[in-house]
Amino acid sequence: MKLVIKRDQADKTGIFGGSKGVEFMIIFKVELTIQEVDLLEKYKIDNSILTKLNVKGIQQIVTIRGLINGFDLKTKSVTELIEHEESIFKACESFKNYITLLKSFGGEDVYEFKEDGIYDESGEKIQEY
């Protein structure tokens, strides 16, 4: 899975040509491998909600399908732009976790719980206490 982000900006002007600042736009789109597309088609999780964004006072729901199709957000604030990017990164992490889980069906995972954390079967620490 790849996340493609495109950023742009446009000067805002008033009726008489005066500056009204800058509006920022960000476009998000996820690109999947053929195997990931096959998993989505098999398990039908396209409409799963990954996150909710507050865009200009309106809550926008981001689904797996929305990330695949791509969508754009406009804001007047760089701070909001950064917050939206962070939310989309977390949504993509959740999406990747879905994919990892779907790949695991039909298999077995083994975890070892030690005093300092949890380890996978290859001995790699996956979580600290």
Helices and strands as residue ranges (DSSP letters): E 2-13, E 19-31, H 34-43, E 49-55, E 58-63, H 64-69, E 71-75, H 78-104, E 111-114, E 117-120, E 125-128
